[in-house]
């Protein structure tokens, strides 16, 4: 096994181990993370957030759409094509040291995939929205004082 493959395997294992740790130490946060995943759903991004944001500000809407499209495209390239970042699924993380990870009703995968498409889309989409909010509202309020 090459050093790079060993590094990637270790990276995937510790990612799954971290998810397992969060699920066992903070089980009450499961519904919160499911809610965050729901509001960052790609379907909502295209059908609800983008039209609403474009109606309010076209420039922010364009930035939002590009971030959504880039995240979806990069998720497809990095996760579903045979590249070095394709994460293992289920029990293939490590033959002897597989962390226990709970599945939730909306989880479609058989295990923790890396990179996470939901977390990438949430981060990119809400970064664009929060940055626009800060730029348009917070800095304008500071100027009024």
DAGILIN-V949543 format. One line per field, one symbol per residue. phi: phi as a letter, one per 20 degrees, with the letter a starting at -180 (. if undefined). psi: psi as a letter, one per 40 degrees, with the letter a starting at -180 (. if undefined). burial: + if it has 9 or more other ideal C-beta (glycine too) atoms within 8 Angstrom, else -. A space follows every 50 residues. Layout:
# DAGILIN-V949543
phi: ???
psi: ???
burial: ???
This chain:
# DAGILIN-V949543
phi: .fffffffffgffffffffffffeecffegfffffffffefgffgfedff fffffebfffffffffffffffffffffdeefdfefefdlfefbgdcefe cfedgefeeeafeceefffffgfffffffffffffedfffffffe
psi: hidddddddddddddddddddddddfdeedddddddddeehddddddddd ddddddhddddddddddddddddddddddeigidehiiibeedhdefhih hiiideheieahihihdddddddddddddddddddddddddddd.
burial: -----+-++-+++-+++-++-++------+---+-+++-+++-+++--++ --++--+--++++++-++-+++-++++++-----+++++---+----++- +---------+++++-++-+++-++++++--+++----+------
